[in-house]
Amino acid sequence: MRKELPGFGAVIAPAVYAETGDPRRFSSAKALGGYTGFAPTDRSTGGKTRHGRMTKAGSPFLRWALVEAVMACQKAKRGPGKAIGDWVRRRQARMGDKKRAQCAAARKLAEATWRLFSYGEAFDVARAFGG
């Protein structure tokens, strides 16, 4: 497997790196996902937890770059990019909201970025997107 992420090109890759710094500074992939601002808000009371809208904590430019990478995947005709685009379309059909589906995929790409830099782990579309 090649050690590159689908949707990341000459503009998106440096933009993501510039906004996150070295992704290894985060303790986990989930921590980087939370830093992007794509994490849902939590409201807990009486043993019940409710998830709300995304927090939007972090850099808006970073969120833009990750969503652009997802949109590039949605246009892909083959390879892992196509698998991500198909996942977004299935999620959109289930949720009824294109932007929410793209944000979910962008968070998954951010977490894959962490795994790539921290462990040198090649991108595996089946692990990240179940396809």
N, C-alpha and C positions, 0 to 999 in steps of 0.2 A: 504494500500500500504506500501511496505517496503521502508525504507529510505536508499537506496543504489543506486548507479549508475551502469548500465550495462557496462561491460568491465573493471571496476575498481576492482582490486584484491589486493593481498598482496604486490605487487611491485608497481603497477601504482598509487594507492591511496596515499601512503606516498610520492611518487615522486612528484605528483601534489601538494600536500600540502607543501612540502619542497620548491618547486619552486615559489609558489604563496604567501606563508605565509598564514595568515588568510584571506580567500577570502572576509570576511566582510569588509576589509579595502577599498575595491572598492565601489564606489558610486552606481553602478548598474551592472547588468549582462552584459550589453553591454560594460561597462568599463573593466571588466575582459576579455571579448572576445577580446577587442582591445589589452590588455596587452599581450595576448598569441602570437600576431603577425599574427593571421589568418585574420585580418581585411584587406579589399582591400584598395589600395591607391586611393586617389581622386585627380583628376585634374579638376579644375573649372575655366572657363573663359567665359565671355559674357553670363552669365546665364545658361551655359551648364555644366553639371557635368559628368565626365567620370570616371569610376572605372577601375583600373588596377590590377596588380598583388598584392599578399598579401604583407604586409609591412615587415614581418619577424622581427619586433621589439620584444624585449623580449628574453626569454631564449629558445635556441634550444632544450634543454633537456625537457622543458615543452611541446613544440610542439611535440617532439618525443613521450612522454608519452601519450599525448592525442590521437595521431594517432594510437598508439599501442592499446589503449582502443577501438577505432573504429574497428581496424582489428580483435580484439577478438570478437566484436559484429558480424562482418561479418561471423564468423565461428559458431555462435550460431545456434542451431537447434530449439529453442523455446524461448518464453518469449519476454521481451522488447529488448533484444540483437538481436533477429532475426528480429524484426520490424526495428531496426536501420540498420541492414545489408541490409534488403530489400529496405529501403529508399536510402541507398548509391548506390545500384545497379540500382535503377530507375534513380537517379540523374546522375550516370555515363553514362547510356544509352542516356540520354538527352544531356549531356554536351560533351560526347565523351572522357572524361578524368577521370581516376580512382583517381588520386592523388588529383585533385581539389574537387571531391566529398567527399573524405575522410577528407580533410581539412575543408570543410563546416560542416561535421558531428562533427568533433573535436571541432570546435568553439561552436556548439550547446551544446555539452557535457560540455564545460567549463562554459557556461552560466547556465546550469543546476546545476553545482557544486556551483555556487554563490547562486542560489535560495535555495539549500539544506542547506548551512551553514547560510545564512542570515535569512531565514524564517523558517527553519526546514521543508520546503516543500518537500514532497516525489516526486520522479521522476515520471513524467507522460509522457509516450512516445507519447501520442496523442497531448499533448500541444507542446512538443519540436519538434516532427518530423511529426506531422500531420497524424499519422497512428495509 
